[in-house]
Amino acid sequence: MKHDIPSEVLSAITQLEMAGFEAYMVGGCTRDLFRGTVPKDWDITTNAHPEKIQEIFPDSFYENDFGTVGVKTESEDSTLTVIEITPYRIESTYSNARHPDEITFSEHIEDDLKRRDFTMNAIAYNPTKDILVDPYNGEEAIRLQRISAVGKAADRFSEDALRMLRAIRLAAELNFTIDSETAVAIAEHASLLQKVSKERIRDELIRIVESKNPMQALFIAQRLGLLTHIIPELEEGIGCTQTQAHSFDVFEHLMRSLQHAADKEYSLEVRLAALLHDIGKPASKRMDQQRNEPTFHGHEVIGARMTKRIMNDLKFPKDTTRIVERLVRWHMFFADPDHITLSAVRRMIRNVGTEHIEELLELRTCDRIGTGRPKEQPFRFRKYKSMVDEALRDPISVALLEINGENIINILKDGPGPKVGWILHALLEEVLDDPSRNTSEYLHRRATELSKLPVAELQQLGEQGKEKGEQADMQEIEALRRKHHVA
């Protein structure tokens, strides 16, 4: 073991043993320890039944049908605040291909291990006595980075169909391969995934998409027949050729776009949008006879509708669905800085929302890499990004002052006129020299003083302030352009 066992886990095992019971770490935590990584959670299995576990650990809770007792600790580590302790279990038949019809408790650790999904998860380890129980050579599977079902793969997947998708997800998360017998069994039983709830499929899909290798995982899911039971619309892109600007068909383009989002560690919403942004292309494909190449007019509108339907079907949260749908809808924004204005950029920001414009730009880079182009941000796109920053920023103007024209009118005790603007710009110059002056108290007092100056002197101060504000504004814009290397 490359990592120390936390004291909270050792204490729980020790207390079970002192009460006369066996106890082992099991499942993902043991697998991760053998891989040399820190577990995300800690599971203990024992021959003690739930009521005995709760007697040993008074500060615990038992709220499920599987015998699992949650033992609370005082740890500040979120992965250790609750340690789950489950009795050795024997499971009956699975009539719904998801949950056992009946669970009974066993006195033997071997009974518990033989019901588990993959050999790498069927290892039990007792750290206090340094006892390893590994009847299915799970340690070797970890060393070979191989995912193998416990016993007959067909039996494991017939019991719980979600295990097939879990194999794909674990391969993506751990960068493991699925052995041939297990892969064949997945292909033969893929249709059983229809019996699994959409929520559970969604949760596994999210973990695949958030892994480091989502493209590889979804390629495997497609080849083994699982993808058609997750997002069948994706398969419509297989063989759907595109224009000469694209090196791949629609399906591979989407996979490569998603992989770039994963490589850049973009948000879940951007990853999902990368996966779905061209989902509407097969439905919108038409042939341009003059140019002898396909067109996909309106695919972003069709794709947004499809995205909403797909994500609703998979029971994604409404907020996540709304963001991804919007990114798909607007991913075809025109980004040639030589032919657009700041007002056009502002309209795009309004379409997608200021809080999501950066995600839209990230999606564009994924789309570009997904076509097979080597560079994600050419000069014109960097220039467009600088225009977005410019459109988002507050211009340096009198609008930034903690005083407004109506306040000046009240001070002057006169109607609107040029003096109002002169005073505001004179105040702006002072604030640019010393930002600490931008307080309501100071500006009202200073505006009262300026209101008493001769008109010619006030006009001169106002025009100087306006010129200085314009210079400061241009300096900020030039700094933004240097930031994006387009100055």
ZALUMVO-139727 format. One line per 10 residues: number of its first residue (from 1); their letters; for each residue x negated, y, z of C-alpha. Coordinates in nm, 2 decimals, always signed. Each point is the difference from the previous one (the first is absolute). Layout:
N
NUM	a	X Y Z | ...
***
This chain:
487
1	mkhdipsevl	+0.00 +0.00 +0.00 | -0.14 +0.34 -0.11 | +0.22 +0.20 +0.23 | +0.06 -0.01 +0.37 | +0.34 -0.12 +0.12 | +0.18 +0.29 +0.17 | +0.03 -0.03 +0.38 | +0.38 +0.02 -0.02 | +0.01 -0.31 -0.22 | -0.25 -0.19 +0.22
11	saitqlemag	+0.20 +0.10 +0.31 | +0.33 -0.14 -0.15 | -0.16 -0.33 -0.10 | -0.17 -0.03 +0.34 | +0.33 +0.06 +0.19 | +0.17 -0.27 -0.21 | -0.28 -0.24 +0.07 | +0.01 +0.08 +0.38 | +0.37 -0.09 -0.01 | -0.09 -0.34 -0.14
21	feaymvggct	+0.07 +0.06 -0.37 | -0.20 -0.01 -0.32 | -0.04 +0.32 -0.20 | -0.16 +0.08 -0.34 | -0.04 +0.30 -0.22 | +0.17 -0.08 -0.33 | +0.10 +0.13 -0.35 | -0.13 +0.32 -0.15 | -0.21 +0.11 +0.30 | -0.20 -0.32 -0.01
31	rdlfrgtvpk	-0.03 +0.02 -0.38 | -0.13 +0.36 +0.02 | -0.25 -0.09 +0.28 | -0.14 -0.27 -0.22 | -0.02 +0.25 -0.29 | -0.19 +0.24 +0.22 | +0.27 +0.27 +0.00 | +0.19 +0.15 +0.29 | +0.36 -0.14 +0.03 | +0.29 +0.23 -0.03
41	dwdittnahp	+0.20 -0.19 +0.25 | -0.05 -0.29 +0.25 | +0.21 -0.32 +0.02 | -0.03 -0.27 +0.26 | +0.16 -0.34 +0.00 | +0.05 -0.22 +0.30 | +0.18 -0.31 +0.12 | +0.18 +0.21 +0.26 | +0.37 +0.07 -0.08 | +0.14 +0.35 -0.01
51	ekiqeifpds	+0.14 +0.00 +0.35 | -0.34 -0.11 +0.14 | -0.18 +0.26 -0.20 | +0.22 +0.27 +0.15 | -0.06 -0.13 +0.35 | -0.37 +0.03 -0.06 | +0.04 +0.35 -0.15 | +0.28 +0.19 +0.17 | -0.05 +0.31 -0.22 | +0.11 -0.18 -0.32
61	fyendfgtvg	+0.30 -0.03 -0.23 | +0.16 -0.28 -0.20 | +0.24 +0.12 -0.27 | -0.02 -0.25 -0.29 | +0.10 -0.35 -0.11 | -0.35 -0.13 -0.04 | -0.12 -0.01 +0.36 | -0.24 +0.29 -0.03 | -0.06 +0.20 +0.32 | -0.14 +0.35 -0.03
71	vktesedstl	-0.24 +0.06 +0.29 | -0.07 +0.37 +0.07 | -0.35 +0.12 +0.09 | -0.14 +0.33 +0.11 | -0.23 +0.02 -0.29 | -0.06 +0.33 -0.19 | -0.06 -0.20 -0.32 | +0.33 -0.01 -0.20 | -0.09 -0.36 -0.12 | -0.01 -0.12 +0.36
81	tvieitpyri	+0.29 +0.18 +0.17 | +0.21 -0.31 -0.05 | -0.14 -0.35 -0.04 | +0.23 -0.26 -0.14 | +0.00 -0.35 +0.16 | +0.20 -0.28 -0.17 | +0.05 -0.36 +0.11 | -0.12 -0.28 -0.23 | +0.28 -0.05 -0.24 | +0.15 -0.28 -0.22
91	estysnarhp	+0.23 +0.12 -0.27 | +0.29 -0.19 -0.16 | +0.12 +0.02 -0.36 | +0.03 +0.34 -0.18 | +0.34 -0.01 -0.17 | -0.02 +0.37 -0.11 | -0.36 -0.01 -0.12 | -0.09 +0.26 +0.26 | +0.07 -0.09 +0.36 | -0.01 -0.34 +0.18
101	deitfsehie	+0.34 -0.13 +0.10 | -0.13 -0.10 +0.34 | -0.31 +0.06 +0.21 | -0.12 -0.22 +0.28 | -0.30 +0.05 +0.23 | -0.29 -0.24 +0.00 | -0.28 -0.10 +0.24 | -0.26 -0.04 -0.28 | -0.19 +0.27 -0.18 | -0.02 -0.22 -0.31
111	ddlkrrdftm	+0.38 +0.01 -0.04 | -0.01 +0.38 -0.01 | -0.28 +0.02 -0.25 | +0.15 -0.24 -0.25 | +0.31 +0.23 -0.05 | -0.21 +0.30 -0.10 | -0.03 +0.14 -0.35 | -0.37 +0.00 -0.10 | -0.30 -0.19 +0.13 | -0.18 +0.33 +0.08
121	naiaynptkd	+0.29 +0.08 +0.24 | +0.01 -0.35 +0.15 | -0.30 +0.04 +0.23 | +0.03 +0.01 +0.38 | -0.29 +0.12 +0.21 | -0.04 +0.01 +0.38 | -0.26 +0.26 +0.09 | -0.03 -0.09 +0.37 | -0.10 -0.36 -0.08 | -0.13 +0.06 -0.35
131	ilvdpyngee	+0.24 -0.27 -0.14 | +0.08 +0.02 -0.37 | +0.30 -0.20 -0.14 | -0.02 +0.00 -0.38 | +0.18 -0.31 -0.14 | +0.04 +0.14 -0.36 | -0.35 +0.14 -0.05 | +0.11 +0.36 +0.02 | -0.35 +0.12 +0.10 | -0.13 -0.14 -0.33
141	airlqrisav	+0.28 +0.17 -0.19 | -0.10 +0.33 +0.15 | -0.36 -0.06 -0.09 | +0.09 -0.08 -0.36 | +0.25 +0.29 +0.00 | +0.28 -0.23 -0.11 | +0.37 -0.01 +0.07 | +0.13 -0.35 +0.04 | +0.33 -0.12 +0.13 | +0.02 -0.22 +0.31
151	gkaadrfsed	+0.08 -0.35 -0.11 | +0.21 -0.01 -0.32 | +0.04 +0.34 -0.14 | +0.34 -0.09 -0.15 | +0.13 -0.08 +0.35 | -0.13 +0.32 +0.15 | +0.17 +0.22 -0.27 | +0.32 -0.20 +0.01 | +0.02 +0.07 +0.37 | -0.07 +0.38 -0.03
161	alrmlrairl	+0.00 +0.15 -0.35 | -0.15 +0.33 +0.12 | -0.32 -0.19 +0.06 | -0.06 +0.00 -0.38 | +0.00 +0.38 -0.01 | -0.20 +0.01 +0.32 | -0.27 -0.21 -0.18 | -0.02 +0.27 -0.27 | -0.02 +0.28 +0.26 | -0.27 -0.17 +0.21
171	aaelnftids	-0.20 -0.06 -0.32 | +0.02 +0.38 -0.07 | -0.08 +0.10 +0.36 | -0.28 -0.24 +0.06 | -0.14 -0.03 -0.35 | +0.06 -0.38 +0.02 | +0.09 -0.24 -0.28 | +0.30 -0.23 +0.00 | -0.09 -0.36 -0.05 | +0.14 -0.19 -0.30
181	etavaiaeha	+0.24 -0.23 +0.19 | +0.15 +0.29 +0.19 | +0.03 +0.21 -0.32 | +0.17 -0.28 -0.18 | +0.25 -0.04 +0.28 | +0.07 +0.37 -0.01 | +0.08 -0.01 -0.37 | +0.22 -0.30 +0.05 | +0.20 +0.15 +0.29 | +0.00 +0.37 -0.10
191	sllqkvsker	+0.38 +0.01 -0.05 | +0.04 -0.06 +0.38 | -0.11 +0.36 +0.05 | +0.36 +0.09 -0.09 | +0.11 -0.13 +0.33 | -0.22 +0.24 +0.20 | +0.14 +0.34 +0.11 | -0.09 +0.30 -0.20 | -0.14 +0.17 +0.31 | -0.26 -0.28 +0.06
201	irdelirive	-0.10 +0.01 -0.37 | -0.03 +0.38 +0.02 | -0.23 -0.03 +0.31 | -0.23 -0.24 -0.17 | +0.00 +0.21 -0.32 | -0.10 +0.31 +0.20 | -0.29 -0.19 +0.15 | -0.11 -0.11 -0.35 | +0.03 +0.35 -0.14 | -0.20 +0.14 +0.30
211	sknpmqalfi	-0.27 -0.27 -0.03 | -0.33 +0.06 -0.17 | +0.09 -0.24 -0.29 | +0.36 +0.06 -0.10 | -0.06 -0.05 -0.37 | -0.15 -0.34 +0.04 | +0.28 -0.10 +0.24 | +0.28 +0.10 -0.24 | -0.16 -0.16 -0.30 | -0.01 -0.33 +0.21
221	aqrlgllthi	+0.36 +0.06 +0.11 | +0.11 +0.04 -0.36 | -0.19 -0.31 -0.12 | +0.14 -0.22 +0.28 | +0.36 +0.12 -0.07 | +0.05 +0.21 +0.32 | +0.01 +0.35 -0.16 | +0.33 -0.07 -0.17 | +0.16 -0.04 +0.34 | -0.16 +0.33 +0.13
231	ipeleegigc	+0.01 +0.26 -0.28 | +0.10 -0.18 -0.32 | +0.00 +0.33 -0.19 | -0.38 +0.00 +0.01 | -0.01 -0.31 -0.22 | +0.18 +0.19 -0.28 | -0.33 +0.19 -0.05 | -0.19 -0.32 -0.09 | -0.09 +0.02 -0.36 | +0.16 +0.35 -0.03
241	tqtqahsfdv	-0.27 +0.16 -0.21 | -0.06 +0.38 +0.02 | -0.16 +0.27 -0.20 | -0.36 +0.01 -0.10 | -0.07 +0.21 +0.31 | +0.06 -0.31 +0.21 | -0.23 -0.30 +0.01 | +0.26 -0.23 +0.18 | +0.36 -0.10 -0.02 | +0.24 +0.16 +0.24
251	fehlmrslqh	-0.03 -0.27 +0.26 | -0.38 +0.00 +0.03 | +0.00 +0.38 -0.02 | +0.23 +0.01 +0.31 | -0.22 -0.25 +0.18 | -0.32 +0.20 -0.07 | +0.17 +0.32 +0.10 | +0.09 -0.16 +0.33 | -0.35 -0.13 +0.05 | -0.15 +0.34 -0.04
261	aadkeyslev	+0.25 +0.14 +0.26 | -0.13 -0.28 +0.24 | -0.36 +0.07 -0.09 | +0.05 +0.37 +0.09 | +0.20 -0.10 +0.32 | +0.30 +0.21 -0.11 | +0.33 -0.01 +0.20 | +0.25 -0.27 -0.03 | +0.23 +0.23 -0.20 | -0.27 +0.07 -0.25
271	rlaallhdig	-0.08 -0.37 -0.03 | +0.36 -0.09 -0.06 | +0.04 +0.29 -0.25 | -0.31 -0.13 -0.18 | +0.15 -0.35 -0.02 | +0.33 +0.13 -0.13 | -0.07 +0.32 -0.19 | +0.04 -0.15 -0.35 | +0.26 -0.26 +0.10 | +0.24 +0.17 -0.25
281	kpaskrmdqq	-0.22 -0.04 -0.30 | +0.12 -0.34 -0.13 | +0.36 +0.13 +0.01 | -0.09 +0.33 -0.18 | -0.23 -0.14 -0.26 | +0.07 +0.10 -0.36 | -0.21 -0.02 -0.32 | -0.11 +0.31 -0.17 | +0.00 -0.12 -0.36 | -0.20 +0.30 -0.14
291	rneptfhghe	-0.28 -0.04 +0.25 | +0.05 -0.38 +0.03 | -0.03 +0.01 +0.38 | +0.24 -0.03 +0.29 | +0.16 +0.29 +0.19 | +0.13 +0.00 +0.35 | +0.20 +0.32 +0.02 | +0.18 +0.04 +0.33 | -0.16 -0.30 +0.16 | -0.07 +0.21 +0.32
301	vigarmtkri	+0.38 +0.07 +0.04 | +0.09 -0.36 -0.06 | -0.29 -0.11 +0.22 | +0.12 +0.22 +0.29 | +0.34 -0.16 -0.01 | -0.15 -0.35 -0.01 | -0.24 +0.09 +0.28 | +0.29 +0.11 +0.22 | +0.19 -0.32 -0.07 | -0.30 -0.23 +0.06
311	mndlkfpkdt	-0.09 +0.17 +0.33 | +0.36 +0.00 +0.12 | +0.02 -0.37 -0.09 | -0.31 -0.07 +0.21 | +0.15 +0.21 +0.29 | -0.28 +0.26 +0.01 | +0.07 +0.30 +0.23 | +0.19 +0.28 -0.17 | -0.28 +0.25 +0.04 | -0.26 -0.23 -0.16
321	triverlvrw	+0.24 -0.07 -0.29 | +0.06 +0.37 -0.05 | -0.36 +0.09 -0.01 | -0.10 -0.28 -0.24 | +0.30 +0.06 -0.22 | -0.10 +0.37 -0.03 | -0.36 -0.08 -0.08 | +0.10 -0.24 -0.28 | +0.25 +0.26 -0.13 | -0.26 +0.27 -0.04
331	hmffadpdhi	-0.32 -0.19 -0.07 | +0.01 +0.12 -0.37 | -0.05 +0.37 +0.09 | -0.18 +0.20 -0.26 | -0.35 +0.08 +0.13 | -0.18 +0.18 -0.28 | -0.12 +0.32 +0.18 | -0.06 +0.17 -0.34 | +0.37 -0.01 -0.08 | +0.18 +0.04 +0.33
341	tlsavrrmir	+0.05 +0.29 +0.24 | +0.00 +0.03 +0.38 | +0.38 +0.02 -0.01 | +0.02 -0.34 -0.18 | -0.23 -0.14 +0.27 | +0.22 +0.15 +0.27 | +0.31 -0.17 -0.16 | -0.18 -0.34 +0.01 | -0.08 +0.06 +0.37 | +0.37 +0.08 +0.07
351	nvgtehieel	+0.10 -0.32 -0.19 | -0.21 -0.24 +0.21 | -0.03 +0.21 +0.32 | -0.30 +0.18 +0.14 | -0.05 -0.29 +0.25 | -0.03 -0.25 -0.29 | -0.18 +0.19 -0.28 | -0.34 -0.14 +0.11 | +0.15 -0.35 -0.02 | +0.12 +0.08 -0.36
361	lelrtcdrig	-0.35 +0.10 -0.09 | -0.14 -0.32 +0.15 | +0.25 -0.20 -0.20 | -0.12 +0.17 -0.32 | -0.36 -0.11 +0.07 | +0.13 -0.36 +0.05 | +0.19 +0.02 -0.32 | -0.30 +0.12 -0.19 | -0.23 -0.27 +0.14 | +0.27 -0.26 -0.07
371	tgrpkeqpfr	-0.02 +0.08 -0.37 | -0.36 -0.11 -0.01 | -0.16 +0.34 +0.00 | -0.32 +0.02 +0.20 | +0.05 +0.35 +0.16 | +0.29 +0.08 +0.23 | -0.04 +0.38 +0.00 | -0.12 +0.16 -0.33 | -0.06 +0.37 -0.01 | +0.36 +0.09 -0.11
381	frkyksmvde	+0.15 -0.19 +0.29 | -0.24 +0.16 +0.25 | +0.11 +0.34 -0.14 | +0.36 -0.10 +0.05 | -0.06 -0.09 +0.36 | -0.16 +0.34 +0.06 | +0.32 +0.15 -0.14 | +0.20 -0.20 +0.24 | -0.21 +0.12 +0.29 | +0.05 +0.36 -0.13
391	alrdpisval	+0.37 -0.05 -0.03 | +0.02 -0.14 +0.36 | -0.20 +0.27 +0.17 | +0.15 +0.33 +0.13 | -0.14 +0.28 -0.22 | -0.20 +0.26 +0.19 | +0.26 +0.28 +0.01 | +0.20 +0.22 +0.24 | +0.23 -0.30 +0.05 | -0.26 -0.14 +0.24
401	leingeniin	+0.03 +0.30 +0.23 | +0.18 -0.02 +0.33 | +0.20 +0.31 -0.11 | +0.23 +0.06 -0.30 | +0.14 +0.27 -0.21 | +0.32 +0.03 +0.21 | -0.22 +0.07 +0.31 | -0.19 +0.27 -0.19 | +0.33 +0.16 -0.11 | +0.11 +0.02 +0.36
411	ilkdgpgpkv	-0.33 +0.16 +0.10 | +0.02 +0.25 -0.28 | +0.37 +0.06 +0.08 | +0.04 +0.04 -0.38 | +0.13 -0.22 -0.28 | -0.21 -0.23 -0.22 | -0.27 +0.18 -0.20 | -0.37 -0.02 -0.10 | -0.12 +0.08 +0.35 | +0.13 -0.33 +0.12
421	gwilhallee	-0.23 -0.19 -0.24 | -0.30 +0.22 +0.07 | +0.03 -0.06 +0.37 | +0.03 -0.37 -0.04 | -0.30 -0.03 -0.23 | -0.20 +0.23 +0.23 | +0.08 -0.24 +0.29 | -0.09 -0.30 -0.22 | -0.35 +0.14 -0.06 | -0.05 +0.04 +0.38
431	vlddpsrnts	+0.12 -0.36 +0.06 | -0.24 -0.13 -0.27 | -0.28 +0.17 +0.18 | +0.11 -0.13 +0.34 | +0.27 -0.28 +0.00 | +0.04 +0.05 +0.38 | +0.19 +0.32 -0.08 | +0.29 -0.19 -0.16 | +0.22 +0.03 +0.30 | +0.34 +0.17 +0.01
441	eylhrratel	-0.11 +0.23 +0.28 | -0.31 +0.13 -0.17 | +0.16 +0.03 -0.35 | +0.30 +0.20 +0.13 | -0.23 +0.24 +0.19 | -0.23 +0.04 -0.30 | +0.29 +0.04 -0.24 | +0.13 +0.29 +0.22 | -0.34 +0.17 -0.02 | -0.02 -0.05 -0.38
451	sklpvaelqq	+0.35 +0.14 -0.05 | -0.13 +0.34 +0.13 | -0.28 +0.03 -0.26 | +0.03 +0.23 -0.30 | +0.16 -0.17 -0.31 | -0.32 +0.02 -0.21 | -0.22 -0.16 +0.27 | +0.26 -0.27 +0.07 | +0.02 -0.08 -0.37 | -0.37 -0.03 -0.03
461	lgeqgkekge	-0.02 -0.24 +0.30 | +0.29 -0.21 -0.14 | -0.16 -0.03 -0.34 | -0.33 -0.11 +0.15 | +0.18 -0.26 +0.21 | +0.18 -0.14 -0.31 | -0.32 -0.03 -0.19 | -0.18 -0.17 +0.29 | +0.29 -0.24 +0.04 | -0.02 -0.09 -0.37
471	qadmqeieal	-0.37 -0.06 +0.02 | +0.04 -0.23 +0.31 | +0.27 -0.19 -0.18 | -0.22 -0.06 -0.30 | -0.28 -0.11 +0.22 | +0.22 -0.27 +0.16 | +0.11 -0.12 -0.35 | -0.36 -0.02 -0.11 | -0.09 -0.20 +0.31 | +0.28 -0.25 -0.08
481	rrkhhva	-0.13 -0.04 -0.35 | -0.35 -0.06 +0.13 | +0.14 -0.26 +0.23 | +0.14 -0.19 -0.30 | -0.31 +0.06 -0.21 | +0.19 +0.20 -0.26 | -0.14 +0.35 +0.08
***
